[in-house]
Amino acid sequence: MRILLTGACGFAGATLARSLLERMSGLQITGLDNFIRPGSPSNIEGLRRLGIRLVHADVRAASDFETLPPADWVIDCAANPSVLAGVDGLTSSRQLVEHNLVGTVNMLEYARRHSAGFILLSTSRVYSIPPLASLPVVERGHA
């Protein structure tokens, strides 16, 4: 089975890649990452040693998908996971939309072209901020 794993060098992507390779034989994983998250480069060598082909590409750029090999499944681990993205003043709403919406559309188009299945690993951003902020916070002990 051939898998295209986006966000392959992030925490979720790298953990999933290792787990899949431990549990399934005959997998060919192409990992796509743009390496903008601080810890991502630290996963490169370990994933390459496992036989994962890593491609430096960005889900926001449709053209980055044009030269990728076909896959049977796309597993999306690439996202801006911050609940405060676009609200905290450190990131923009545009970046959030480009990563999480435009990137998903680009992956879905790739999956359609190759008749591949698609699995989206969701982020905390699927919940809107006001309902999250309105949840009661209960302090127990020192936490």
Buried (B, 14 or more C-beta within 10 A) or exposed (E): EBBBBBBBBBBBBBEBBBEBBEEEEEBBBBBBBBBEBEEBEEBBEEBEEBEBBBBEBBBBBBEBBEEBEEBBBBBBBBBBBBBBBBEEEEBEEEBBBBBBEBBBEBBBEBBEEBEBEBEBBEBEBEEEEEEEEEEEEEEEEEE
